[in-house]
Amino acid sequence: MRKRIFWLLPDLPSARRTMDDLLLARIENRHIHFVARDGTDMTGLHEANLFQTSDIVHAAEMGLMVGGAVGIVAGVVVAMFPIVSDTPQWGLVGVLAVLGAVFGAWASSMIGSSAPNSRLRAFERDIEDGKFLLMVDVPRGRVEEVEALLRTTHPEARFGGLDPAVPAFP
């Protein structure tokens, strides 16, 4: 299990040095993500992707739950009033629950992909002012170590918080 640490960095050289320091501390490149204003040169940095910058994961989770619940209700209604035979078709409950969950996850993830990540709203003004947001996902046991490393080697950086809910993927 990992936790996500947020840091604000003032400029590109500072962001590159931070990236190098994290790599030297054996944090894998795939766990380091940078967000900057649109059109900013991010050469040498691992740019955050759609999963980190949008609400796609949260939306898919919600759609999965709501779609599954709607599928269960629809399955019970259809099973109670059989069309094909005289006996209730309880197998339809499971089928419609799965179909509803899949459809709900798909439809809401399409909506969530266009919505900005709600966790990043606190950093919007700083990003628009030209700062770089660093999101680094570290194992729970290394959180203090990485925070201490960044505090001592990058006094120009500002701690932005800790997010305890990092998805297991990506």
HELIX and SHEET records of a PDB file:
HELIX    1   1 LEU A   12  LEU A   24  1                                  13    
HELIX    2   2 ASN A   29  HIS A   31  5                                   3    
HELIX    3   3 LEU A   50  THR A   53  1                                   4    
HELIX    4   4 ILE A   56  MET A   80  1                                  25    
HELIX    5   5 GLY A   91  GLY A  112  1                                  22    
HELIX    6   6 SER A  118  PHE A  123  5                                   6    
HELIX    7   7 GLU A  124  GLU A  128  1                                   5    
HELIX    8   8 ARG A  140  ARG A  142  5                                   3    
HELIX    9   9 VAL A  143  THR A  153  1                                  11    
SHEET    1   A 4 ILE A  32  VAL A  35  0                                        
SHEET    2   A 4 PHE A 132  PRO A 139 -1                                        
SHEET    3   A 4 ARG A   2  LEU A   9 -1                                        
SHEET    4   A 4 ARG A 158  ASP A 163 -1                                        
END                                                                             
